[in-house]
Amino acid sequence: MKPLRRQFLQLAMSAAAMPAGALRAMAQADYPARPVHIIVGYSAGGVSDIVARLIGQRLSQKLGQPFVIEDRPGAASNVAADYVVHAAPDGYTLFLAGISNAINVSLYPELDFNFARDMAPVALFSRSPLVMEVSTSFLAKTVADFIAYAKAHPGTINMGSAGTGGATHVAGELFQMMTGTKFTHVPYRGSPPALDDLLAGRDQIMFDNVASSIALIRAGKLRPLAVSSRTEALPEVPLISDFVPGYEAYVWNGITAPKNTPASVVDKLNAAVNAIVAAPDFKKQLADLGNTAVSDTPAGFGKLIAADTERWAKVVKFAGIKAQ
């Protein structure tokens, strides 16, 4: 037998004799050894796709393998989430998670998975407030003015949103629940058409992602009444909670993986993401989108997902929101 062939067979026999756990440990130590896919539940070009590409590019540089962004839009990101939940738990198929996934647990009770239960939280990296805004021609100049106007003119307030059950919808429903106001919800397919009708005066209020509205605000075409949490993009704008104590709502993005993904892989990814979000240039990239770079442990991120799942279930029930 030729020496090279004999050596190859000896190595193969040695590997076959190793315990499965040892083989897994070796594979995890080398992670990632091939391209990793980050699945996004929305179309290319949207905010979710953009932030996924920003983090994916940095992860590629840091970990030495391509992190490929794959858009699988449909059913408020449930199509993509379902795909990842049922993928191999090896760290090579990840998910760009967001607030919609916490909302969807109660909005889509027929799903065959539970996001908080069936996904492993990996790393939180971005948070963005929602901005309560009106057109510059609208009379209200503050949140207090707006509440007074809404109560004095029942049935006349249209609230646009980027879609039924999304963050821009439930944030407005939470506001109504806490202030005793009542709006007519007008859903759209994304923020751009909703903003068009807000500018035209067909709608009177919107609770939008800062990233979607910031250009119009800076151009003086929309008036921000308040934001749901502090943001460098709108540092002088007051908080909604200044007028409605206890109000809290924000959009977040993070990375999750299928349940039972090895802890060593999760920890390696978490460390890489946390190092990325600490970089000033990455913080600036997110800030330009109206987002704030944040970090957390996998356990801390899991607590956020669980808390938001519980919080938005109450709002979905209060407003009687049904998936469309």
C-alpha positions as CSV (number, residue, x, y, z in Angstrom):
1,M,0.0,0.0,0.0
2,K,1.4,3.4,-0.9
3,P,2.5,5.5,2.1
4,L,0.2,8.4,1.4
5,R,-2.8,6.1,1.0
6,R,-1.9,4.3,4.2
7,Q,-1.6,7.6,6.1
8,F,-5.0,8.8,4.8
9,L,-6.7,5.6,5.9
10,Q,-5.0,5.8,9.3
11,L,-6.3,9.3,9.8
12,A,-9.8,8.3,8.6
13,M,-9.9,5.4,11.0
14,S,-8.8,7.6,13.9
15,A,-11.5,10.1,13.2
16,A,-14.1,7.4,13.0
17,A,-13.0,6.0,16.3
18,M,-13.4,9.4,18.1
19,P,-16.5,10.0,20.2
20,A,-19.2,12.1,18.5
21,G,-18.9,14.7,21.2
22,A,-15.2,15.2,20.5
23,L,-15.8,15.6,16.8
24,R,-18.4,18.2,17.5
25,A,-16.1,20.0,19.8
26,M,-13.4,20.1,17.1
27,A,-15.9,21.5,14.6
28,Q,-17.0,24.1,17.0
29,A,-13.5,25.2,17.8
30,D,-13.0,25.9,14.1
31,Y,-16.2,27.8,13.7
32,P,-16.9,29.3,11.3
33,A,-15.2,27.0,8.7
34,R,-17.5,27.9,5.8
35,P,-19.9,30.7,4.8
36,V,-22.7,31.6,7.3
37,H,-26.1,32.7,6.2
38,I,-28.1,35.4,8.0
39,I,-31.7,35.1,7.0
40,V,-33.8,38.4,6.9
41,G,-37.6,38.3,6.9
42,Y,-38.0,41.4,4.7
43,S,-37.2,42.6,1.2
44,A,-33.8,43.8,0.0
45,G,-33.3,47.6,0.5
46,G,-35.3,48.0,3.6
47,V,-34.0,49.0,7.0
48,S,-33.8,45.3,8.2
49,D,-31.8,44.3,5.1
50,I,-29.5,47.3,5.5
51,V,-28.6,46.6,9.2
52,A,-28.2,42.9,8.4
53,R,-25.6,43.8,5.7
54,L,-23.8,46.2,8.1
55,I,-23.4,43.6,10.8
56,G,-22.8,40.8,8.3
57,Q,-19.9,42.6,6.6
58,R,-18.2,43.2,10.0
59,L,-18.7,39.6,11.1
60,S,-17.1,38.5,7.8
61,Q,-14.1,40.6,8.5
62,K,-13.8,39.6,12.1
63,L,-14.4,35.8,11.8
64,G,-12.8,35.2,8.4
65,Q,-15.7,33.6,6.6
66,P,-18.5,35.2,4.4
67,F,-21.6,36.1,6.3
68,V,-24.2,35.9,3.4
69,I,-27.4,37.9,3.7
70,E,-30.4,36.1,2.4
71,D,-33.8,37.8,2.2
72,R,-36.9,35.6,2.6
73,P,-39.8,38.0,2.9
74,G,-43.3,37.0,3.9
75,A,-45.9,36.9,6.7
76,A,-44.3,39.7,8.8
77,S,-40.9,37.7,8.8
78,N,-42.6,34.5,9.9
79,V,-41.5,32.7,6.7
80,A,-37.8,33.5,7.4
81,A,-38.2,32.7,11.1
82,D,-39.8,29.3,10.4
83,Y,-36.9,28.5,8.0
84,V,-34.3,29.2,10.6
85,V,-36.2,27.5,13.5
86,H,-36.1,24.3,11.4
87,A,-32.5,24.6,10.2
88,A,-29.6,22.6,11.6
89,P,-28.4,24.0,15.0
90,D,-24.8,24.4,13.9
91,G,-24.3,28.1,13.7
92,Y,-24.3,28.3,9.9
93,T,-27.9,29.5,9.6
94,L,-28.7,32.6,11.7
95,F,-31.7,35.0,11.8
96,L,-32.0,38.7,11.9
97,A,-34.5,39.0,14.8
98,G,-36.6,42.1,15.5
99,I,-39.5,43.4,17.5
100,S,-42.0,41.9,15.0
101,N,-41.0,38.4,16.1
102,A,-42.0,39.2,19.7
103,I,-45.3,40.6,18.4
104,N,-46.0,37.7,16.1
105,V,-46.2,35.2,18.9
106,S,-49.6,36.5,19.8
107,L,-50.6,37.9,16.4
108,Y,-50.1,34.5,14.7
109,P,-51.2,31.8,17.2
110,E,-51.4,29.2,14.5
111,L,-47.6,29.1,14.0
112,D,-46.0,25.8,14.6
113,F,-43.1,27.4,16.5
114,N,-42.8,29.9,19.4
115,F,-40.1,32.4,18.8
116,A,-39.0,32.9,22.4
117,R,-38.9,29.1,23.0
118,D,-37.5,27.8,19.7
119,M,-34.8,30.4,18.9
120,A,-31.5,30.7,20.8
121,P,-30.7,34.4,21.5
122,V,-27.2,35.2,20.3
123,A,-26.5,39.0,20.3
124,L,-28.4,42.2,20.4
125,F,-26.8,45.0,18.4
126,S,-29.2,47.8,17.4
127,R,-32.0,49.7,19.0
128,S,-34.1,52.5,17.6
129,P,-37.0,54.6,19.0
130,L,-40.2,55.3,17.3
131,V,-41.1,58.9,16.5
132,M,-44.6,60.3,17.1
133,E,-45.0,62.7,14.2
134,V,-47.5,64.9,12.3
135,S,-47.3,67.0,9.2
136,T,-46.1,70.5,9.7
137,S,-49.6,71.8,8.7
138,F,-51.3,70.0,11.6
139,L,-52.3,72.2,14.6
140,A,-50.8,70.2,17.4
141,K,-47.3,71.2,18.4
142,T,-46.8,68.9,21.4
143,V,-48.0,65.5,22.6
144,A,-50.3,67.3,25.2
145,D,-51.8,69.4,22.3
146,F,-52.3,66.2,20.3
147,I,-54.1,64.3,23.1
148,A,-56.4,67.3,23.7
149,Y,-57.2,67.6,20.0
150,A,-57.9,63.9,19.7
151,K,-60.3,63.9,22.7
152,A,-62.0,67.1,21.4
153,H,-62.4,65.6,17.9
154,P,-63.4,62.0,18.3
155,G,-63.5,59.9,15.2
156,T,-61.4,62.3,13.1
157,I,-57.9,61.0,13.7
158,N,-56.4,58.6,11.2
159,M,-53.2,56.8,12.2
160,G,-51.0,55.4,9.4
161,S,-48.7,52.5,9.9
162,A,-46.3,50.4,7.9
163,G,-48.6,47.4,8.3
164,T,-51.0,45.7,10.6
165,G,-49.3,44.2,13.7
166,G,-46.0,45.8,13.1
167,A,-44.1,48.1,15.5
168,T,-45.5,51.3,13.9
169,H,-49.0,49.9,14.6
170,V,-48.7,48.5,18.1
171,A,-46.8,51.6,19.3
172,G,-49.8,53.7,18.4
173,E,-52.2,51.2,20.0
174,L,-50.2,51.3,23.2
175,F,-50.5,55.1,23.1
176,Q,-54.3,54.9,22.8
177,M,-54.5,52.3,25.5
178,M,-52.5,54.5,27.9
179,T,-54.2,57.9,27.0
180,G,-57.8,56.9,26.4
181,T,-57.7,58.3,22.9
182,K,-59.1,56.5,19.8
183,F,-57.7,56.6,16.3
184,T,-58.7,54.9,13.1
185,H,-55.8,52.6,12.0
186,V,-54.9,52.8,8.3
187,P,-52.3,50.2,7.4
188,Y,-50.0,50.4,4.4
189,R,-47.4,48.2,2.8
190,G,-44.4,49.8,4.4
191,S,-43.6,53.3,5.7
192,P,-43.1,55.2,2.4
193,P,-46.8,55.1,1.3
194,A,-47.9,55.8,4.9
195,L,-45.7,58.9,5.0
196,D,-47.0,60.1,1.7
197,D,-50.6,60.2,3.1
198,L,-49.3,61.8,6.4
199,L,-47.7,64.6,4.4
200,A,-50.9,65.0,2.3
201,G,-53.0,65.3,5.4
202,R,-55.1,62.2,4.7
203,D,-53.7,60.7,8.0
204,Q,-53.0,62.8,11.1
205,I,-50.5,60.8,13.1
206,M,-47.9,58.1,12.7
207,F,-45.5,56.4,15.1
208,D,-42.7,55.6,12.7
209,N,-39.2,54.2,12.8
210,V,-36.8,57.1,13.1
211,A,-34.7,55.6,10.2
212,S,-37.7,55.9,7.8
213,S,-38.7,59.4,8.8
214,I,-35.5,61.2,9.7
215,A,-34.9,62.6,6.2
216,L,-38.4,64.2,6.1
217,I,-38.0,65.5,9.6
218,R,-34.6,67.1,8.8
219,A,-36.1,68.6,5.6
220,G,-38.8,70.3,7.8
221,K,-41.7,68.3,6.2
222,L,-42.7,66.4,9.3
223,R,-43.0,67.6,12.9
224,P,-41.7,65.2,15.6
225,L,-43.8,65.6,18.7
226,A,-41.9,63.1,20.7
227,V,-39.7,59.9,20.6
228,S,-40.2,56.7,22.5
229,S,-36.6,56.7,23.8
230,R,-33.5,58.9,23.5
231,T,-31.8,59.0,20.2
232,E,-28.8,61.0,18.9
233,A,-30.7,61.5,15.7
234,L,-33.3,63.7,17.4
235,P,-31.6,64.9,20.6
236,E,-33.9,67.9,21.3
237,V,-37.2,66.0,20.8
238,P,-38.9,65.1,24.1
239,L,-39.9,61.6,25.2
240,I,-43.4,60.4,24.9
241,S,-43.1,59.3,28.5
242,D,-42.7,62.9,29.5
243,F,-46.4,63.3,28.7
244,V,-47.5,59.7,29.1
245,P,-45.7,58.3,32.1
246,G,-44.6,54.7,31.6
247,Y,-44.8,54.7,27.9
248,E,-42.0,52.6,26.3
249,A,-41.7,51.2,22.8
250,Y,-38.7,50.8,20.5
251,V,-37.5,48.7,17.6
252,W,-34.5,46.4,18.1
253,N,-32.5,44.1,16.0
254,G,-30.3,41.1,17.0
255,I,-29.0,37.8,15.9
256,T,-30.7,34.5,16.9
257,A,-30.0,30.9,16.0
258,P,-32.0,27.6,16.1
259,K,-32.5,26.2,19.5
260,N,-29.8,23.8,20.7
261,T,-27.0,25.7,18.8
262,P,-23.9,24.9,20.8
263,A,-23.1,27.4,23.5
264,S,-19.5,27.7,22.3
265,V,-20.8,28.9,18.9
266,V,-23.3,31.3,20.5
267,D,-20.6,32.7,22.8
268,K,-18.1,33.2,19.9
269,L,-20.7,35.1,17.9
270,N,-21.8,37.2,20.8
271,A,-18.2,38.2,21.6
272,A,-17.7,39.1,17.9
273,V,-20.9,41.2,17.7
274,N,-20.2,43.0,21.0
275,A,-16.7,43.9,19.7
276,I,-18.2,45.2,16.5
277,V,-20.8,47.4,18.2
278,A,-18.1,49.0,20.4
279,A,-16.4,50.4,17.3
280,P,-17.0,54.1,16.8
281,D,-17.3,53.8,13.0
282,F,-20.0,51.1,13.3
283,K,-21.8,53.2,15.9
284,K,-21.8,56.1,13.4
285,Q,-23.2,53.9,10.6
286,L,-26.1,52.9,12.8
287,A,-26.6,56.5,14.1
288,D,-26.9,57.7,10.5
289,L,-29.9,55.3,10.2
290,G,-31.4,56.7,13.4
291,N,-30.3,53.6,15.4
292,T,-28.2,53.2,18.5
293,A,-25.6,50.5,18.8
294,V,-26.2,48.3,21.9
295,S,-24.8,45.1,23.3
296,D,-25.9,42.4,25.7
297,T,-25.3,38.8,26.7
298,P,-27.3,36.0,25.1
299,A,-29.2,35.7,28.4
300,G,-29.9,39.4,28.6
301,F,-31.1,39.4,25.0
302,G,-33.4,36.4,25.8
303,K,-34.9,38.4,28.6
304,L,-35.7,41.3,26.2
305,I,-37.4,38.9,23.8
306,A,-39.5,37.4,26.6
307,A,-40.4,40.8,28.0
308,D,-41.5,42.2,24.7
309,T,-43.4,39.1,23.9
310,E,-45.4,39.6,27.1
311,R,-45.8,43.4,26.6
312,W,-47.1,43.3,23.1
313,A,-49.4,40.4,23.7
314,K,-51.4,42.7,26.1
315,V,-51.6,45.4,23.4
316,V,-52.6,43.0,20.7
317,K,-55.4,41.7,23.0
318,F,-56.5,45.2,24.0
319,A,-56.7,46.5,20.4
320,G,-58.1,43.2,19.0
321,I,-55.5,43.1,16.3
322,K,-55.8,40.3,13.7
323,A,-53.2,39.3,11.2
324,Q,-54.0,40.3,7.7
